[in-house]
Amino acid sequence: MIRAVFLFVLVLCAPLIASAHETTRSYLALTRDQATLTADLSIAFRDIEVAVWLDEDLDGRITWAEAEGRLPAVTAYALAGISLDAGGPCVLTQTGADVSTNGGIDYLDLRLTGTCPAAGAALTATSRLFADIDPDHRLFLTATTDGQATTTVLGPQQPQVTIAAGSGGSLAIFLAYLRAGLEHLAGGADHLVFLIVLMLPAIATTGAPRRAAMGVLMAATGFTIAHALTLTAATLDILRPRSDVIEFLVAMSIIVTAIDNIRPFLPAPRAVVAAFFGLIHGFGFATVLGGLSLSSGTLALAMAGFNIGIELAQIGVILVTMPALYMLRGGRALVWTGSSAAIALGLYWAATRMAIWL
């Protein structure tokens, strides 16, 4: 009966999981000098196209002429979603625009300048940006006030932050990106499915449960070390593949590992396989931090918090999922069923991500 309920829930939830996507994100860099405020906002073309129509000729490509013609509408939409207050609302106008690319994602960069009513008042930033198309959208905020820089993340759990002299210390930065790491893994259905696929063989392992738990621990450790390396390399711009290629390879990692669950063919131990695919997943994690412009010390702090957040989320998934899988007592049948579902999801993700190139 338990296995039947599990299969029913799996089938029922499959469309929801298949349609899941990574949380959208934007980047805002604020520089304040007394009452004068400069804001550099980077928003992905793929997000703004959904919110504000840009592709006038409907050819599937957004040209600079099309984007430039719609700058007033884009600016109005952005200013409706982001509010800045210092002794009253800060009045901003769009004074420049450009394009940039981060990890294969094209961004529209808006330069906004203006003034705030009170030069000495603390600056409060509130984000509701893209809430109408993605309630989980996150805004990565970097603010420089009187030469002192700080960074944080605004989202549904924390839509507002107040920036004053001495605020945003090391602990606040670390905790902000720790939370961002937790949310990033929780919102990445493909990463979660890969973790579950790694764990599935453990429930069919003969012998003591301790042996199975150690196998999962070794695989998770290999995955962790590997993706920490590539996350760091990509964030520091040492090596940064295109995000669309990485997303396709993440889907393929699910397919290959799930097939190996059903009919083992990979010559390496599971921990080595997890480490190899962890290198790919690390590049996927790194796209979040790639748009930040921070000093080396602040960036290192943000990376540490983000990485630890991902690891804590992974540990939570393992601690919840492993006992649940053991309680089902499905053995090889459950491994085959779960792996087959993962293959179907992986094929769906691979096909949709590959379709972008066609």
Helices and strands as residue ranges (DSSP letters): H 2-19, E 25-33, E 36-44, H 45-51, H 64-69, H 71-81, E 82-85, E 91-102, E 105-115, E 123-127, E 138-145, E 148-154, E 160-163, H 170-187, H 189-199, G 200-204, H 209-235, H 243-262, H 270-286, G 289-291, H 296-328, H 331-354, G 355-357
